[in-house]
Amino acid sequence: MSFHIVIPARYASSRLPGKPLREIAGKPMIAHVIDNALQSDAERIIVATDDERILEATVNFPVDRCLTSDNHNSGTERIHEVIEKFNLPDETIIVNMQGDEPLMPGACLNQVGHALARDSQAEMATLSTPAESVEELFDWNVIKLVRDHEDNALYFSRAPIPWDREAFRESTPMLEDFSHFHRHIGLYAYRAGFVKQYIAWGSCALERIESLEQLRVLYHGRRIKVVTARQVPGPGVNTEEELQRVASILSGKQPT
């Protein structure tokens, strides 16, 4: 059940330009990401970036490197270019590990990669973790999901789903039972052949409305296997505030 990890790392982030190279606990963020990838079972790790400076920051690591276009709108589009350049066979399982996730454990990478390998009917696999608060459910930055009895995704949303009619009808929502609520962890595994199909479809209305690329898969009636993460990753980095929070965690000043 082997898999590859591809790390899309974009320099020109709108909210935090150059973030893969921002220093955290004495080294660039991309180095922390690679360190975690190396703790997984991946047989190959490829860093895919639009900037030579990011490639230079990875030269001392046992990874492959790929300079890609700066016109991609998502990590999956960047991975598609990697698939073409490396001529990866259609059956190759690829774990999409974003270059702004310096606290993503190797255990999560293994879990999502092996989950897809075990399920020949699923086109993708991803992770979730139980939601813990009403505030989290109503935070549009926290992606929620619902799944069926076989742990296939039914829908992803920035809205609080499923909608608890009784608990959420008050101006101050109250909820005692969180067993039906799950938070999505933005880690994906897919096969190289399916990535080609995904790109050929083009975007759909649902993904544009929610700004969630995984909805393209459900829109076209394909399956996404959802596995509950055994180890919950720390926060990713999209803003200066999040960068400082991760720096505190990695320096041991703040619990994960």
C-alpha positions as CSV (number, residue, x, y, z in Angstrom):
1,M,0.0,0.0,0.0
2,S,2.6,2.5,-1.1
3,F,1.9,6.2,-1.8
4,H,3.7,9.4,-2.8
5,I,3.5,12.7,-1.0
6,V,3.4,15.9,-3.1
7,I,3.8,19.1,-1.2
8,P,2.4,22.1,-3.1
9,A,4.2,25.2,-1.8
10,R,3.1,28.5,-3.3
11,Y,5.3,31.6,-2.7
12,A,2.7,34.2,-3.8
13,S,0.2,33.8,-1.0
14,S,-2.2,36.7,-0.9
15,R,-2.5,36.8,2.9
16,L,1.1,35.8,3.8
17,P,3.5,36.2,0.9
18,G,6.5,33.9,0.9
19,K,5.1,31.9,3.8
20,P,6.9,28.6,3.0
21,L,10.1,30.4,3.6
22,R,9.0,32.2,6.8
23,E,11.1,31.1,9.7
24,I,9.6,29.0,12.5
25,A,11.7,27.8,15.4
26,G,15.0,28.5,13.5
27,K,14.2,27.1,10.1
28,P,11.8,27.8,7.2
29,M,8.3,26.5,7.4
30,I,8.8,24.2,4.4
31,A,11.5,22.4,6.3
32,H,9.1,21.5,9.1
33,V,6.6,20.2,6.5
34,I,9.2,18.0,4.9
35,D,10.4,16.7,8.3
36,N,6.9,15.5,9.0
37,A,6.5,14.0,5.6
38,L,9.7,12.0,6.2
39,Q,8.1,10.5,9.2
40,S,5.5,8.8,7.0
41,D,5.6,5.6,5.0
42,A,5.7,7.5,1.7
43,E,8.0,5.9,-0.9
44,R,8.5,9.3,-2.6
45,I,8.2,12.9,-1.6
46,I,8.0,15.7,-4.2
47,V,8.0,19.4,-3.4
48,A,6.1,21.3,-6.0
49,T,6.5,25.1,-6.0
50,D,6.3,28.2,-8.2
51,D,9.5,29.7,-6.9
52,E,13.2,28.8,-7.1
53,R,13.9,30.1,-3.6
54,I,11.6,27.4,-2.2
55,L,13.4,24.8,-4.2
56,E,16.8,26.1,-2.8
57,A,15.5,25.7,0.7
58,T,14.9,22.0,0.1
59,V,18.2,20.9,-1.4
60,N,19.5,19.2,1.7
61,F,16.4,17.0,2.1
62,P,16.0,13.6,0.4
63,V,13.0,14.7,-1.7
64,D,12.4,15.4,-5.4
65,R,11.7,18.9,-6.5
66,C,9.4,20.3,-9.3
67,L,9.2,23.9,-10.5
68,T,5.6,24.5,-11.5
69,S,3.6,27.3,-13.1
70,D,2.6,30.3,-10.9
71,N,-0.9,30.3,-12.5
72,H,-2.4,27.4,-10.5
73,N,-5.6,28.1,-8.4
74,S,-5.2,25.1,-6.1
75,G,-2.8,22.6,-4.8
76,T,-4.5,19.9,-6.9
77,E,-3.9,21.9,-10.1
78,R,-0.2,22.1,-9.1
79,I,-0.1,18.3,-8.4
80,H,-1.6,17.7,-11.8
81,E,1.4,19.4,-13.4
82,V,3.7,17.2,-11.3
83,I,1.9,14.1,-12.5
84,E,2.4,15.2,-16.1
85,K,6.1,16.1,-15.6
86,F,7.0,13.0,-13.7
87,N,4.8,10.8,-15.9
88,L,3.3,9.1,-12.8
89,P,1.2,6.0,-13.6
90,D,-2.6,6.4,-13.1
91,E,-2.7,4.0,-10.2
92,T,-0.2,6.0,-8.2
93,I,-1.7,7.1,-4.8
94,I,-0.8,10.7,-4.1
95,V,-1.2,12.4,-0.7
96,N,-1.6,16.2,-1.0
97,M,0.3,17.7,1.9
98,Q,0.0,21.4,1.8
99,G,3.2,23.4,2.3
100,D,1.6,25.5,5.0
101,E,0.9,22.6,7.4
102,P,4.1,22.4,9.6
103,L,2.2,20.5,12.3
104,M,0.7,17.7,10.1
105,P,1.8,14.4,11.7
106,G,3.2,11.6,9.7
107,A,0.5,9.4,11.2
108,C,-2.2,11.4,9.4
109,L,-0.4,11.1,6.1
110,N,-0.2,7.3,6.6
111,Q,-3.8,7.1,7.6
112,V,-5.2,8.9,4.6
113,G,-2.9,7.2,2.1
114,H,-3.6,3.7,3.4
115,A,-7.3,4.4,3.6
116,L,-7.5,5.1,-0.1
117,A,-5.3,2.1,-0.9
118,R,-7.8,-0.2,1.0
119,D,-10.9,1.2,-0.8
120,S,-10.8,0.6,-4.6
121,Q,-14.3,2.1,-5.0
122,A,-13.3,5.5,-3.6
123,E,-11.8,8.2,-5.7
124,M,-10.4,10.2,-2.8
125,A,-9.8,9.9,0.9
126,T,-9.6,12.5,3.6
127,L,-9.7,12.9,7.4
128,S,-12.0,14.4,10.0
129,T,-12.1,15.0,13.7
130,P,-15.1,15.4,16.0
131,A,-16.2,19.0,16.5
132,E,-15.8,20.4,20.0
133,S,-17.7,23.6,20.3
134,V,-20.6,25.6,18.9
135,E,-18.2,28.4,18.2
136,E,-16.2,26.1,16.0
137,L,-19.4,25.0,14.1
138,F,-20.3,28.6,13.3
139,D,-16.7,29.6,12.3
140,W,-16.7,29.8,8.5
141,N,-13.0,29.1,8.4
142,V,-13.6,25.7,10.0
143,I,-14.9,23.3,7.3
144,K,-17.7,20.9,8.4
145,L,-18.8,17.6,6.8
146,V,-21.5,15.0,7.0
147,R,-20.9,11.4,6.0
148,D,-23.0,8.3,5.4
149,H,-23.1,5.0,7.3
150,E,-20.2,3.7,5.3
151,D,-18.0,6.8,6.0
152,N,-18.4,8.3,2.6
153,A,-18.7,12.1,2.4
154,L,-22.2,13.4,1.7
155,Y,-21.3,17.1,1.8
156,F,-18.7,19.7,3.0
157,S,-19.6,23.2,4.0
158,R,-18.5,26.3,5.8
159,A,-22.0,26.3,7.4
160,P,-22.8,24.3,10.6
161,I,-24.0,21.0,9.2
162,P,-26.1,19.0,10.0
163,W,-28.4,21.8,11.1
164,D,-29.8,21.0,14.6
165,R,-33.2,22.5,14.3
166,E,-33.8,22.7,18.1
167,A,-30.4,23.7,19.3
168,F,-29.7,26.3,16.6
169,R,-33.0,28.2,16.4
170,E,-32.1,30.4,19.4
171,S,-30.1,33.6,19.0
172,T,-27.4,32.0,21.3
173,P,-27.1,28.4,20.0
174,M,-26.8,25.7,22.6
175,L,-25.6,22.1,22.0
176,E,-24.8,19.3,24.4
177,D,-24.3,16.4,22.0
178,F,-21.5,16.9,19.4
179,S,-21.5,13.2,18.2
180,H,-23.0,14.1,14.8
181,F,-20.7,17.0,14.1
182,H,-17.3,16.6,12.3
183,R,-14.6,19.0,11.4
184,H,-12.7,18.4,8.1
185,I,-9.0,18.1,8.1
186,G,-7.7,19.4,4.8
187,L,-5.6,16.4,3.8
188,Y,-6.3,14.4,0.7
189,A,-5.3,11.2,-1.0
190,Y,-6.2,10.5,-4.6
191,R,-4.9,8.5,-7.6
192,A,-3.0,10.2,-10.3
193,G,-5.6,9.1,-13.0
194,F,-8.4,10.6,-11.0
195,V,-6.5,13.9,-10.7
196,K,-6.5,14.1,-14.5
197,Q,-10.3,13.6,-14.6
198,Y,-10.8,16.1,-11.8
199,I,-8.9,18.8,-13.7
200,A,-10.8,18.0,-17.0
201,W,-14.1,18.6,-15.3
202,G,-13.4,22.2,-14.5
203,S,-15.0,23.9,-11.5
204,C,-18.6,23.5,-10.5
205,A,-21.1,25.9,-9.0
206,L,-21.0,24.3,-5.5
207,E,-17.2,24.6,-5.1
208,R,-17.4,28.2,-6.3
209,I,-20.1,29.1,-3.8
210,E,-18.4,27.5,-0.8
211,S,-14.9,27.9,-2.1
212,L,-14.2,24.2,-1.4
213,E,-12.5,22.3,-4.2
214,Q,-13.6,18.9,-2.9
215,L,-17.2,19.6,-3.7
216,R,-16.3,19.1,-7.4
217,V,-15.9,15.4,-6.6
218,L,-19.3,15.0,-5.0
219,Y,-20.9,17.1,-7.7
220,H,-19.8,14.5,-10.2
221,G,-21.1,11.6,-8.1
222,R,-17.7,10.2,-7.0
223,R,-16.9,8.9,-3.6
224,I,-14.7,10.4,-0.9
225,K,-13.8,8.1,2.0
226,V,-13.7,9.9,5.3
227,V,-11.6,8.5,8.1
228,T,-11.5,9.8,11.7
229,A,-8.0,11.0,12.4
230,R,-6.2,9.1,15.2
231,Q,-4.0,12.1,15.8
232,V,-5.3,15.6,15.4
233,P,-2.9,17.9,13.6
234,G,-1.9,21.3,14.9
235,P,-3.0,24.5,13.1
236,G,-2.0,25.4,9.6
237,V,-0.6,28.8,8.6
238,N,-2.5,31.4,6.6
239,T,-1.9,34.6,8.5
240,E,0.8,36.3,10.6
241,E,-1.2,35.5,13.7
242,E,-1.3,31.8,12.8
243,L,2.4,31.8,12.1
244,Q,3.2,33.2,15.5
245,R,0.9,30.6,17.1
246,V,2.6,27.7,15.4
247,A,6.0,29.2,16.3
248,S,4.9,29.2,20.0
249,I,3.9,25.6,19.7
250,L,7.1,24.4,18.0
251,S,9.2,26.3,20.5
252,G,7.4,24.6,23.4
253,K,5.7,27.7,24.7
254,Q,2.1,26.6,23.9
255,P,0.3,23.2,23.9
256,T,-1.0,21.9,20.6
